[in-house]
């Protein structure tokens, strides 16, 4: 019997980076997890950030995940064999940070896929013989801040025609094909209709397993035409920014015996926002209940609508682009600010919807804003 372990987002924070740099895996991961890794034949994680000592940072909103190159010691000590770099934080250290990350991994004896020093030199896949069969791994991300160019490093981004064509070719080289997909809706337990459609298409093109690693929470699973689809693996060890939601994750274990692949799941939990531990309860009842609902399109869409209604204020704030005066109003007069925020007439909302729906308008707006920002 042979095993492969796949974990989700793994990256240090300011609070625990010293443990990473010292390679203190016992403190970071605990005995049960380190023993699980030491007994595995091949291990994979999503490296959710840039390992670099260079001062440059990516210009973006939201968290910028950068850590010193010495943090790789924990990845080495844990026994990580393959790091996934197709994610939305891979370029947080800028072009040089991406180069440093790849160099640091190579020097540590750790393979990487999903990124490259420019758009023409991205390594998308890797095939490994384990237990007498060839296992293929393919890493791809949704487009965020991670787009490469002819001259700058970046991640491999989802283009349905290209991805599906490559999966069909890669499947010819392996017996079992795993797609590591960095995408989906953060903090949402179900796949959006578009995400589910993408997963089904990739499965139709040869993927035997597809794991989503961007949602930061444990989602749900589905079997589709013999393929295993996991919509949200949750984090492995990352900053827990939403306690009760982003503090658990799944270790996915592939057990290979007599040419067959079986799938096991191990639940882990965040401790003090510093460490991760094996969850002794292993209670997946909520996960199983959600999985029983994933095929109910009406139910899932209703859940999506509820979630989006809560998130809408973030987008309305961006559309309004509030001035400093209005931001002060938000602080001292929150009720008045909220009323102002939602004062859109029908034409305003229809134009915003038209802009977001239209591929032409989205592309025009992105190019124009990038030019204004000189990025």
C-alpha positions in Angstrom: 0.0 0.0 0.0 1.3 3.5 -0.9 -0.1 6.9 0.0 -0.2 10.5 -1.3 -1.1 13.4 0.9 -2.6 16.7 -0.4 -3.2 19.6 1.8 -4.5 23.1 1.2 -3.1 26.6 1.9 0.1 26.5 3.9 2.0 29.7 4.7 3.4 31.4 7.8 2.2 34.5 9.5 4.2 37.1 11.5 3.2 35.2 14.6 4.5 31.8 13.6 7.2 32.5 11.0 10.0 31.8 13.5 8.7 28.2 13.9 8.8 27.9 10.1 12.4 29.2 9.9 13.5 26.8 12.6 11.8 23.9 11.0 9.9 23.3 14.2 7.3 21.0 12.7 6.4 19.4 16.0 5.1 22.7 17.3 3.5 23.7 14.0 1.8 20.5 13.1 1.8 18.2 16.1 2.7 14.5 16.3 -0.3 13.0 14.5 0.1 15.1 11.4 3.9 14.8 11.2 3.6 11.0 11.5 1.0 11.0 8.7 3.4 12.9 6.5 6.5 10.8 7.4 4.6 7.6 6.4 3.4 9.0 3.0 5.2 8.3 -0.3 4.5 11.7 -1.8 3.1 15.0 -0.3 1.7 18.1 -1.8 0.7 21.5 -0.4 -0.5 24.9 -1.8 2.2 27.5 -1.1 -0.1 30.5 -0.5 2.4 33.3 -0.8 5.9 34.3 -1.8 9.1 33.2 -0.1 11.5 36.1 -0.6 13.9 38.4 1.1 13.4 41.1 -1.5 11.5 44.2 -0.3 9.2 44.6 -3.3 5.5 43.8 -2.8 2.6 43.5 -5.2 0.2 46.5 -5.4 -3.2 45.1 -4.4 -6.0 45.3 -2.0 -6.4 42.6 0.7 -3.6 40.8 2.5 -0.1 40.5 1.0 1.4 37.2 2.0 5.2 37.4 2.0 7.7 35.5 4.2 11.4 35.1 4.5 13.1 32.4 2.4 14.2 30.7 5.6 10.6 29.7 6.2 11.1 26.9 3.6 12.8 24.9 6.4 9.3 23.9 7.7 8.3 22.7 4.3 11.5 20.6 4.0 11.2 19.2 7.5 7.5 18.2 7.1 8.5 16.4 3.9 6.7 18.4 1.3 7.6 17.0 -2.2 5.5 19.3 -4.4 4.4 22.9 -3.9 1.5 24.3 -5.9 2.1 27.9 -7.0 -1.0 28.6 -9.1 -2.8 30.8 -6.6 -3.8 34.4 -6.0 -0.9 35.1 -3.6 1.9 33.7 -5.6 2.9 37.1 -6.9 2.5 39.0 -3.7 6.3 39.6 -3.6 6.2 40.9 -7.2 8.2 39.5 -10.0 11.4 39.0 -8.0 9.4 37.4 -5.2 8.1 34.8 -7.6 11.6 34.1 -8.9 12.9 33.9 -5.3 10.1 31.5 -4.3 10.8 29.1 -7.2 14.6 29.2 -6.6 14.1 28.7 -2.9 12.0 25.6 -3.5 14.5 24.2 -6.0 17.4 24.7 -3.6 15.4 22.9 -0.9 14.8 19.9 -3.2 11.1 20.6 -3.5 9.3 20.5 -6.9 6.8 23.2 -7.9 4.1 23.5 -10.6 1.6 26.2 -11.5 3.9 29.1 -12.2 6.9 30.3 -14.1 9.2 33.3 -14.7 7.1 34.5 -17.6 3.9 33.4 -19.4 5.9 31.1 -21.8 7.8 29.1 -19.1 5.1 28.0 -16.8 5.2 24.4 -15.6 1.6 23.2 -15.3 1.9 19.5 -14.5 3.9 16.7 -13.0 3.6 12.9 -13.3 4.8 10.7 -10.5 4.9 6.9 -10.3 3.5 5.8 -7.0 2.5 2.2 -6.1 3.0 1.0 -9.6 0.8 3.5 -11.3 1.4 7.0 -12.8 -0.3 9.8 -11.0 -0.6 13.1 -12.9 -1.0 16.5 -11.1 -2.2 19.6 -12.9 -2.3 23.0 -11.2 -4.4 26.0 -12.4 -5.8 29.2 -10.8 -8.5 31.7 -11.5 -7.3 35.1 -12.6 -6.7 37.5 -9.8 -3.4 39.5 -9.2 -1.4 36.6 -10.6 -1.3 37.1 -14.4 2.1 36.6 -16.0 3.4 38.5 -19.0 6.2 38.1 -21.5 8.5 39.7 -19.0 7.0 39.0 -15.5 6.4 35.9 -13.5 2.9 34.6 -12.7 0.6 31.7 -12.3 -1.0 29.3 -14.7 -4.5 30.7 -15.3 -7.8 29.0 -16.2 -8.6 29.1 -19.9 -11.2 26.4 -20.5 -10.2 25.5 -24.1 -6.5 25.3 -23.2 -7.0 23.5 -19.9 -9.4 20.9 -21.2 -7.1 20.2 -24.2 -4.1 19.8 -21.9 -5.9 17.5 -19.5 -6.9 15.2 -22.4 -3.2 15.0 -23.4 -2.0 14.6 -19.8 -4.4 11.8 -19.2 -2.7 9.8 -21.9 0.5 9.8 -19.8 -1.0 8.7 -16.5 -3.4 6.3 -14.9 -5.0 8.7 -12.5 -5.2 12.5 -13.0 -5.5 15.0 -10.2 -6.4 18.7 -10.9 -5.5 21.2 -8.1 -7.8 24.2 -8.9 -7.3 27.4 -7.0 -10.7 29.1 -7.2 -14.3 29.2 -6.1 -16.0 31.7 -3.7 -14.1 32.4 -0.5 -16.0 31.5 2.7 -18.8 29.8 0.8 -19.5 26.1 1.3 -20.9 25.2 -2.2 -19.7 25.6 -5.7 -21.2 28.4 -7.8 -23.0 27.2 -10.9 -19.9 28.3 -13.0 -17.4 26.5 -10.8 -19.5 23.3 -10.8 -19.7 23.5 -14.6 -15.9 24.0 -14.9 -15.3 20.9 -12.7 -17.6 18.8 -14.7 -15.9 19.8 -18.0 -12.5 19.1 -16.6 -13.7 15.7 -15.4 -15.1 15.0 -18.9 -11.6 15.7 -20.2 -9.9 13.1 -18.1 -9.6 14.4 -14.5 -10.2 11.7 -11.9 -10.0 14.0 -9.0 -10.4 17.8 -8.7 -9.7 19.7 -5.5 -10.6 23.4 -5.0 -8.1 25.1 -2.7 -9.1 28.8 -2.5 -12.3 28.9 -0.4 -10.6 28.8 3.0 -13.4 26.6 4.3 -14.4 23.0 4.0 -17.0 22.8 1.3 -18.7 19.7 -0.1 -17.9 16.7 -2.4 -19.5 15.1 -5.4 -18.9 12.1 -7.6 -19.5 12.9 -11.2 -19.1 10.2 -13.9 -16.6 8.3 -11.7 -14.6 11.4 -10.9 -14.2 12.8 -7.4 -14.8 16.5 -7.0 -14.1 18.4 -3.8 -15.5 21.9 -3.7 -13.4 23.4 -0.9 -10.6 21.6 0.9 -10.1 24.3 3.5 -6.8 25.7 4.8 -4.0 23.6 6.2 -2.1 26.2 8.1 -2.9 29.9 7.3 -4.1 32.9 9.2 -7.6 32.1 10.5 -9.4 35.3 9.5 -13.0 34.0 10.2 -13.1 31.8 13.3 -15.6 29.1 13.1 -15.4 29.0 9.3 -11.7 29.2 8.2 -10.2 27.3 11.1 -10.6 23.7 9.7 -9.4 21.9 6.7 -9.0 18.5 5.1 -5.9 16.4 4.4 -6.8 14.4 1.3 -5.1 11.0 1.3 -4.9 8.9 -1.8 -4.3 5.2 -0.9 -3.0 3.2 -3.8 -3.2 -0.6 -3.6 -3.3 -3.2 -6.3 -3.5 -0.5 -9.0 -6.6 1.1 -7.4 -6.9 4.5 -5.8 -9.0 5.0 -2.6 -9.7 8.4 -1.1 -9.5 9.2 2.6 -10.1 12.5 4.4 -8.5 13.7 7.6 -9.9 16.8 9.3 -7.5 19.3 10.9 -8.1 22.4 13.0 -6.3 25.7 13.7 -5.0 26.2 17.2 -4.4 29.8 18.6 -3.9 31.0 15.0 -0.4 29.7 15.2 -0.5 25.9 14.8 -2.6 23.1 13.2 -3.6 19.9 14.9 -5.2 16.6 13.8 -8.9 16.8 14.9 -9.5 13.9 17.2 -13.3 14.1 16.6 -13.1 13.8 12.8 -16.7 14.9 12.6 -17.7 15.4 9.0 -21.5 15.3 9.5 -22.0 18.9 8.3 -19.7 18.2 5.3 -21.7 15.1 4.4 -25.0 17.0 4.8 -23.8 19.7 2.4 -22.6 17.1 0.0 -26.0 15.5 -0.1 -27.4 18.9 -1.2 -24.8 19.8 -3.9 -26.9 18.4 -6.7 -29.9 20.4 -5.7 -29.4 23.4 -8.0 -32.3 25.5 -6.5 -31.1 25.0 -3.0 -27.5 25.8 -3.8 -28.5 28.9 -5.7 -30.6 30.1 -2.8 -27.6 29.7 -0.5 -25.5 31.6 -3.0 -28.0 34.5 -3.1 -28.0 34.7 0.7 -24.2 34.8 0.8 -24.0 37.4 -2.0 -26.5 39.6 -0.3 -24.2 39.8 2.7 -21.2 40.5 0.5 -22.8 43.1 -1.7 -21.9 46.1 0.4 -18.2 45.5 -0.3 -18.9 45.9 -4.1 -21.2 48.8 -3.6 -18.5 50.5 -1.6 -16.0 50.0 -4.4 -18.5 51.3 -7.0 -19.2 54.4 -4.9 -15.5 55.0 -4.2 -16.3 56.9 -1.0 -14.3 60.1 -0.2 -12.5 60.7 3.1 -15.5 62.7 4.3 -17.8 59.8 3.6 -15.5 57.4 5.3 -15.6 59.6 8.4 -19.4 59.6 8.1 -19.2 55.8 8.1 -17.3 55.9 11.4 -19.4 58.4 13.2 -22.8 58.0 11.5 -23.0 54.3 10.4 -26.7 54.3 9.8 -26.6 57.3 7.6 -23.6 55.9 5.7 -25.4 52.6 5.1 -28.4 54.5 3.8 -26.2 56.5 1.4 -24.4 53.3 0.3 -27.6 51.7 -0.9 -29.0 54.9 -2.6 -28.7 53.6 -6.2 -31.4 54.2 -8.7 -32.4 51.5 -11.2 -30.3 52.9 -14.0 -27.1 52.9 -11.7 -27.7 49.3 -10.8 -28.5 48.2 -14.4 -25.3 49.9 -15.7 -23.2 48.3 -13.0 -24.7 44.9 -13.9 -24.2 45.5 -17.6 -20.5 46.4 -16.9 -19.9 43.3 -14.9 -21.8 40.9 -17.2 -20.2 42.1 -20.5 -16.8 40.6 -21.3 -16.1 43.6 -23.5 -16.8 46.1 -20.7 -14.9 44.1 -18.1 -11.9 43.9 -20.3 -12.1 47.6 -21.2 -12.4 48.6 -17.6 -9.5 46.4 -16.4 -7.1 47.7 -19.1 -8.1 51.3 -18.4 -7.8 51.1 -14.6 -4.5 49.3 -14.9 -3.2 52.1 -17.1 -4.4 54.7 -14.6 -2.6 52.8 -11.8 0.5 52.2 -14.0 0.4 48.5 -13.4 
